[in-house]
């Protein structure tokens, strides 16, 4: 049996200093729909979805999370004290590559929650899942994300058009983490 098949695939709650990251579950369908149909929020990501398309995307995301091995690791982020919704954060396999990303609700912008939640998910991807690399994409117009991805330790991939592309390899993460985190054996890309 390979390491990938013996590794625990069930998502767990991730705690940060200010956030609870709860694995996405069926009861989050309306939350997911609200995010993906919000024109202002989606302006930085892509075209907003219709209600039906958002519901279909939610069902697809849940199937991806339940696969063995999973093809998506998604969490609903909440403030620890108030339980106020912060957004959605996770890793999704996109064209065979693990892509990290977040959607932070407007009322929670500029509070450092994107960095805090993405840091925890990045570490989970390398430390627990055993990913070899992580990728990110952003709209050219989303200038705030450049600082965020750089602060997270990602390197911009030059020469690609359309969106800004980012990458962090496992070795980069180990160096970035400064040896404080012990990585899991690599099992997938």
Backbone bond lengths (Angstrom), bond angles and torsions (degrees), N, CA, C in turn:
res aa  C-N    CA-C-N  psi(-1)  N-CA   C-N-CA  omega(-1)  CA-C   N-CA-C  phi
1 X - - - 1.446 - - 1.526 109.56 -
2 X 1.330 117.53 136.20 1.460 120.37 -177.92 1.527 110.72 -78.87
3 X 1.325 114.26 163.94 1.468 118.89 177.77 1.514 110.84 -60.37
4 X 1.348 116.24 -35.72 1.468 119.44 -179.41 1.516 111.49 -64.30
5 X 1.321 117.65 -36.59 1.464 119.17 -176.81 1.516 112.22 -79.72
6 X 1.326 118.29 -20.69 1.458 120.06 179.46 1.525 112.69 -94.72
7 X 1.318 117.87 -14.17 1.461 121.74 -178.87 1.522 110.71 -68.27
8 X 1.300 116.83 143.83 1.479 122.25 177.05 1.522 108.65 -66.67
9 X 1.329 116.73 122.95 1.453 121.01 -177.73 1.519 113.16 -101.45
10 X 1.320 118.12 -10.21 1.454 120.55 -179.06 1.528 110.02 -71.42
11 X 1.313 116.65 131.32 1.460 120.20 178.27 1.518 110.32 -73.38
12 X 1.289 115.24 149.44 1.456 121.20 177.32 1.519 108.95 -121.94
13 X 1.326 115.45 163.97 1.463 120.60 173.64 1.531 107.33 -68.02
14 X 1.314 115.71 136.24 1.462 121.77 175.73 1.524 107.14 -110.90
15 X 1.311 116.62 131.17 1.468 122.45 178.95 1.524 109.14 -107.27
16 X 1.322 116.00 135.16 1.458 121.07 169.37 1.519 106.68 -119.21
17 X 1.311 117.40 -176.10 1.460 118.71 -177.52 1.531 112.39 -62.51
18 X 1.347 117.51 -30.47 1.462 119.71 -177.15 1.524 114.32 -123.09
19 X 1.324 117.50 -5.69 1.465 119.96 -171.31 1.528 113.00 -129.24
20 X 1.335 114.54 151.16 1.463 123.59 164.14 1.519 105.04 -107.77
21 X 1.326 117.59 127.91 1.455 121.60 172.72 1.521 106.57 -107.11
22 X 1.341 116.01 109.82 1.460 122.63 -177.75 1.523 109.62 -98.52
23 X 1.326 119.00 130.54 1.466 119.58 176.51 1.528 110.42 -53.59
24 X 1.312 115.92 135.81 1.456 121.01 178.60 1.527 108.80 -60.17
25 X 1.330 116.53 137.82 1.463 121.29 179.69 1.522 110.00 -137.65
26 X 1.326 115.98 171.90 1.470 121.36 -175.48 1.526 112.52 -53.38
27 X 1.315 117.68 -35.70 1.471 121.08 -178.40 1.534 112.78 -69.13
28 X 1.339 117.76 -5.85 1.466 122.03 179.30 1.523 112.93 -93.21
29 X 1.325 118.35 9.88 1.464 121.31 -175.59 1.532 112.03 -57.86
30 X 1.327 118.29 -45.93 1.467 120.80 -178.71 1.531 110.82 -66.45
31 X 1.324 117.66 -40.90 1.466 122.59 176.85 1.530 109.58 -58.12
32 X 1.322 116.99 -48.24 1.461 122.99 -179.94 1.531 109.95 -60.54
33 X 1.329 117.01 -46.98 1.468 122.15 179.90 1.527 109.94 -59.43
34 X 1.337 116.67 -45.02 1.466 120.02 -178.87 1.527 111.53 -60.53
35 X 1.315 117.53 -39.80 1.467 120.76 178.65 1.525 111.26 -63.38
36 X 1.320 116.29 -51.57 1.457 121.22 -171.82 1.523 114.09 -77.51
37 X 1.321 117.93 -10.82 1.468 120.56 175.72 1.528 111.93 -103.69
38 X 1.318 118.01 -1.52 1.465 123.41 -179.67 1.531 109.31 -79.27
39 X 1.330 116.65 106.98 1.466 121.55 -175.14 1.527 112.04 -59.84
40 X 1.323 118.07 -40.38 1.473 120.44 -178.81 1.527 111.26 -67.09
41 X 1.298 117.44 -45.64 1.470 121.27 178.55 1.526 110.95 -63.75
42 X 1.313 117.10 -43.79 1.461 121.62 -177.32 1.528 112.59 -71.53
43 X 1.321 117.71 -15.22 1.471 121.20 179.04 1.523 111.29 -53.70
44 X 1.323 117.89 -34.69 1.459 122.11 -179.39 1.536 112.78 -87.49
45 X 1.335 117.19 -3.65 1.465 120.49 -173.06 1.524 111.69 -118.56
46 X 1.308 115.94 -49.67 1.460 122.43 -176.97 1.514 108.54 171.61
47 X 1.317 116.48 -170.34 1.462 120.29 -179.52 1.529 109.78 -67.29
48 X 1.337 117.23 138.49 1.469 118.81 176.61 1.529 109.97 -63.93
49 X 1.321 115.53 150.04 1.453 121.20 179.62 1.522 110.35 -90.25
50 X 1.320 116.13 156.12 1.459 120.42 169.39 1.523 107.13 -73.24
51 X 1.318 117.10 166.34 1.475 121.08 178.13 1.525 110.26 -57.72
52 X 1.335 117.07 -46.09 1.465 120.47 -179.07 1.521 111.30 -63.78
53 X 1.327 116.99 -42.27 1.466 120.28 179.42 1.526 110.75 -66.27
54 X 1.334 117.56 -39.07 1.468 120.62 177.96 1.523 110.60 -65.39
55 X 1.327 117.54 -40.43 1.472 120.56 177.74 1.524 110.65 -64.42
56 X 1.334 117.14 -40.42 1.467 120.53 177.44 1.528 110.58 -65.78
57 X 1.334 117.27 -40.29 1.470 121.11 178.05 1.529 110.53 -63.86
58 X 1.331 117.18 -38.00 1.467 120.39 177.53 1.530 110.15 -62.59
59 X 1.332 117.31 -46.87 1.471 120.59 179.41 1.534 110.59 -59.97
60 X 1.327 116.35 -41.68 1.464 120.65 177.80 1.529 110.60 -63.40
61 X 1.329 117.08 -44.04 1.473 120.78 179.22 1.524 110.92 -60.76
62 X 1.322 117.15 -42.34 1.468 120.29 179.46 1.522 110.78 -63.80
63 X 1.324 117.91 -41.11 1.473 120.97 177.20 1.519 110.56 -63.28
64 X 1.335 116.58 -41.38 1.467 120.80 179.10 1.528 110.98 -62.82
65 X 1.333 116.92 -37.00 1.464 121.24 179.66 1.523 112.05 -70.88
66 X 1.325 117.09 -29.94 1.460 121.22 -174.87 1.524 113.22 -89.39
67 X 1.325 117.60 -5.97 1.459 120.58 179.10 1.519 111.56 -67.04
68 X 1.321 115.35 160.00 1.464 120.61 174.70 1.524 107.32 -125.74
69 X 1.329 117.29 106.45 1.461 126.17 -2.48 1.524 110.83 -75.41
70 X 1.334 116.30 159.78 1.470 119.92 178.42 1.530 111.31 -63.11
71 X 1.312 115.36 155.64 1.466 121.69 172.48 1.519 110.15 -113.34
72 X 1.333 116.54 3.51 1.467 121.80 176.69 1.523 108.46 -154.23
73 X 1.326 115.02 143.28 1.464 123.92 174.90 1.522 105.08 -130.09
74 X 1.331 117.52 104.70 1.470 121.62 -173.39 1.521 111.13 -125.16
75 X 1.331 115.25 140.27 1.462 121.91 179.91 1.516 110.51 -130.73
76 X 1.334 115.80 145.31 1.460 123.87 169.00 1.529 105.89 -91.27
77 X 1.315 117.01 121.00 1.465 121.67 -177.96 1.522 109.80 -93.26
78 X 1.340 115.56 133.08 1.462 122.53 177.82 1.517 109.67 -133.24
79 X 1.341 115.85 149.75 1.464 120.30 172.67 1.523 108.61 -66.45
80 X 1.318 116.19 140.25 1.465 120.41 -177.14 1.519 113.23 -64.52
81 X 1.305 119.33 -46.21 1.450 121.06 -175.52 1.522 114.13 -76.68
82 X 1.314 115.57 -45.91 1.468 120.31 -173.27 1.523 113.75 -94.38
83 X 1.321 117.96 -18.80 1.471 123.85 -172.94 1.524 111.78 65.10
84 X 1.354 117.89 16.18 1.461 120.87 175.16 1.521 109.10 -65.01
85 X 1.328 115.29 140.61 1.462 121.18 179.19 1.523 109.56 -67.07
86 X 1.322 116.37 132.53 1.457 122.71 175.57 1.525 109.98 -103.27
87 X 1.320 117.14 -41.68 1.462 119.19 179.26 1.511 112.27 159.75
88 X 1.312 114.62 -159.35 1.459 124.17 -179.20 1.517 107.66 -120.19
89 X 1.313 116.74 136.38 1.458 121.26 -178.92 1.523 108.18 -142.14
90 X 1.324 116.31 149.01 1.451 116.89 178.35 1.507 114.79 170.75
91 X 1.326 112.87 -170.16 1.459 123.66 177.72 1.521 106.45 -128.01
92 X 1.331 115.58 131.35 1.461 121.34 178.97 1.522 107.91 -130.38
93 X 1.313 116.69 134.99 1.455 120.02 174.61 1.523 107.93 -70.34
94 X 1.326 116.30 120.33 1.458 122.86 -179.12 1.519 107.37 -126.18
95 X 1.322 116.48 115.30 1.465 122.19 -177.00 1.527 110.85 52.13
96 X 1.333 115.04 42.19 1.459 121.51 176.50 1.512 115.56 80.09
97 X 1.334 117.87 3.31 1.458 121.09 -178.30 1.526 109.75 -120.87
98 X 1.345 117.53 139.72 1.469 120.42 179.04 1.531 110.87 -75.74
99 X 1.340 115.25 114.65 1.457 121.43 -178.02 1.524 109.84 -106.71
100 X 1.326 116.17 127.09 1.460 122.40 179.42 1.523 108.91 -94.47
101 X 1.331 116.59 145.85 1.451 118.78 178.27 1.515 112.12 -170.12
102 X 1.324 114.56 169.87 1.461 120.34 178.99 1.523 109.55 -148.28
103 X 1.309 113.85 156.08 1.464 122.51 172.21 1.525 105.21 -131.25
104 X 1.309 117.27 108.16 1.460 122.26 -177.96 1.532 108.11 -102.98
105 X 1.344 116.16 128.49 1.466 119.89 -178.29 1.530 109.65 -63.98
106 X 1.326 115.97 149.39 1.468 121.91 -172.53 1.526 112.89 -54.28
107 X 1.327 117.77 -39.41 1.468 120.30 -177.68 1.529 112.90 -66.76
108 X 1.334 117.28 -12.47 1.469 120.79 -178.16 1.530 112.63 -110.08
109 X 1.337 117.47 5.37 1.467 120.88 179.38 1.527 110.74 -65.06
110 X 1.326 114.28 153.42 1.474 123.56 174.06 1.529 113.37 62.82
111 X 1.334 114.97 31.62 1.465 119.41 177.80 1.530 111.29 -119.97
112 X 1.327 116.99 4.25 1.460 121.28 179.04 1.517 114.30 83.66
113 X 1.334 117.34 7.65 1.462 119.90 -176.98 1.527 113.05 -72.31
114 X 1.323 117.95 -31.88 1.468 119.29 177.50 1.527 109.11 -62.71
115 X 1.323 117.20 -47.47 1.468 120.56 179.23 1.528 110.91 -62.05
116 X 1.303 116.69 -46.55 1.465 120.61 -176.63 1.537 111.49 -62.78
117 X 1.320 116.36 -46.18 1.463 119.44 -178.04 1.523 111.75 -72.27
118 X 1.326 117.92 -41.52 1.463 120.15 179.30 1.524 111.86 -67.57
119 X 1.327 117.74 -33.99 1.467 120.28 175.37 1.526 110.60 -59.99
120 X 1.329 115.53 -45.49 1.470 120.14 -179.48 1.526 111.46 -65.27
121 X 1.322 116.92 -40.56 1.468 120.73 179.92 1.529 110.44 -70.49
122 X 1.327 117.35 -40.85 1.472 121.20 176.04 1.522 109.71 -57.32
123 X 1.326 116.69 -48.80 1.466 120.42 -179.75 1.524 111.37 -62.71
124 X 1.326 117.41 -40.16 1.464 121.65 177.51 1.530 110.60 -61.88
125 X 1.324 116.23 -42.22 1.458 120.36 179.94 1.516 112.77 -60.38
126 X 1.317 116.88 -43.61 1.460 120.13 -179.69 1.526 112.15 -81.51
127 X 1.324 117.17 -43.86 1.460 121.80 -172.18 1.523 112.86 -78.87
128 X 1.311 118.18 -41.79 1.462 121.61 -173.18 1.527 112.32 -101.28
129 X 1.328 116.27 -47.15 1.470 119.90 -178.39 1.526 110.47 -76.21
130 X 1.328 117.13 -33.72 1.462 120.43 -179.68 1.512 113.88 86.94
131 X 1.329 116.82 29.18 1.459 119.95 179.72 1.527 110.88 -65.88
132 X 1.321 116.19 150.88 1.455 122.97 179.14 1.522 110.68 -88.35
133 X 1.341 116.06 -31.30 1.461 120.68 179.73 1.520 108.54 -156.09
134 X 1.315 115.19 163.03 1.457 123.37 174.39 1.523 107.99 -131.19
135 X 1.323 115.01 148.37 1.451 121.54 -179.98 1.517 108.84 -126.11
136 X 1.312 115.70 159.68 1.451 121.68 174.35 1.514 109.24 -145.66
137 X 1.315 115.62 154.18 1.468 121.62 175.89 1.514 107.82 -136.22
138 X 1.328 115.60 150.35 1.457 119.54 176.39 1.515 109.48 -149.01
139 X 1.314 115.00 155.53 1.457 120.88 174.28 1.524 108.16 -65.28
140 X 1.337 115.97 145.15 1.471 120.66 178.12 1.532 111.21 -57.07
141 X 1.343 116.48 -33.52 1.460 121.19 -176.10 1.529 112.88 -75.62
142 X 1.301 117.91 -14.90 1.465 121.80 -175.30 1.536 109.83 -85.21
143 X 1.305 116.15 72.50 1.460 122.09 -173.93 1.531 113.47 -65.32
144 X 1.330 118.00 -30.49 1.472 119.55 179.79 1.522 111.62 -62.99
145 X 1.332 116.34 -29.32 1.461 119.43 -178.89 1.522 113.28 -69.26
146 X 1.330 117.04 -22.64 1.466 119.33 177.91 1.522 109.79 -61.85
147 X 1.323 116.84 -48.70 1.466 120.28 177.87 1.513 111.94 -63.67
148 X 1.323 116.70 -39.45 1.463 121.11 179.58 1.525 111.40 -62.26
149 X 1.321 117.20 -50.45 1.466 119.93 -177.84 1.528 111.58 -65.72
150 X 1.312 116.86 -36.32 1.469 120.21 176.28 1.529 110.26 -65.07
151 X 1.317 116.80 -44.50 1.465 121.32 178.87 1.531 111.31 -62.30
152 X 1.335 117.60 -33.10 1.466 122.26 177.86 1.527 112.38 -73.64
153 X 1.340 117.15 -10.82 1.462 120.79 178.23 1.515 114.78 98.13
154 X 1.330 118.08 8.26 1.457 121.09 179.47 1.524 110.36 -81.52
155 X 1.333 115.51 152.03 1.462 122.29 176.12 1.525 108.52 -107.32
156 X 1.315 116.55 138.25 1.457 120.65 176.78 1.523 108.74 -72.19
157 X 1.324 116.67 137.51 1.459 122.34 178.09 1.521 107.23 -93.32
158 X 1.331 117.17 112.92 1.470 119.04 -178.03 1.533 111.31 -76.38
159 X 1.339 114.53 158.38 1.453 120.58 171.16 1.512 116.45 87.43
160 X 1.327 119.07 -4.12 1.456 120.95 177.71 1.519 108.77 -94.89
161 X 1.310 116.91 143.04 1.462 120.48 -176.32 1.523 111.18 -105.31
162 X 1.306 114.95 168.28 1.460 121.63 177.43 1.513 112.17 91.27
163 X 1.294 116.66 -76.49 1.467 122.69 179.47 1.525 109.02 -113.53
164 X 1.315 115.51 168.26 1.464 120.45 171.85 1.524 106.47 -87.33
165 X 1.330 116.48 130.38 1.465 122.33 -177.12 1.525 110.20 -112.09
166 X 1.331 115.17 144.59 1.466 122.71 -176.46 1.520 109.94 -131.02
167 X 1.328 115.73 155.22 1.463 120.88 178.33 1.532 109.35 -148.56
168 X 1.325 114.44 143.87 1.456 121.56 169.42 1.523 106.80 -137.57
169 X 1.322 115.31 123.23 1.458 120.36 176.10 1.516 109.48 -90.57
170 X 1.308 114.87 160.16 1.455 122.23 -179.60 1.527 111.91 -53.40
171 X 1.345 117.87 -44.50 1.468 120.84 179.71 1.528 111.28 -63.99
172 X 1.345 116.67 -37.31 1.467 120.50 176.49 1.522 110.03 -61.82
173 X 1.336 115.20 -42.11 1.469 120.50 -179.23 1.524 110.86 -64.49
174 X 1.333 117.32 -44.39 1.464 120.25 179.63 1.525 109.65 -60.35
175 X 1.333 116.81 -43.32 1.462 120.52 178.01 1.528 110.53 -65.95
176 X 1.326 116.92 -43.40 1.465 122.48 -179.82 1.527 110.74 -62.34
177 X 1.336 116.84 -41.91 1.462 121.69 -178.77 1.525 111.70 -70.93
178 X 1.322 116.82 -11.73 1.455 120.69 175.86 1.513 113.87 68.59
179 X 1.326 116.74 23.90 1.452 120.18 177.56 1.515 114.43 80.38
180 X 1.321 118.27 2.92 1.458 120.44 -179.57 1.519 112.67 -75.80
181 X 1.325 116.43 -25.77 1.448 120.47 -177.71 1.520 109.59 -111.35
182 X 1.302 116.29 134.56 1.447 120.40 178.81 1.530 108.89 -92.94
183 X 1.346 117.91 117.03 1.449 119.16 -178.18 1.525 111.99 -73.38
184 X 1.336 115.60 148.07 1.448 121.95 173.50 1.528 107.33 -75.54
185 X 1.327 117.94 158.84 1.468 119.09 175.71 1.525 110.02 -58.87
186 X 1.329 116.68 139.42 1.467 121.19 179.38 1.522 109.36 -68.15
187 X 1.346 115.79 133.78 1.463 119.51 179.70 1.512 113.00 -131.51
188 X 1.312 119.25 -20.34 1.457 120.00 -179.28 1.514 109.82 -152.30
189 X 1.318 115.83 162.97 1.466 119.27 -179.70 1.500 110.77 -104.28
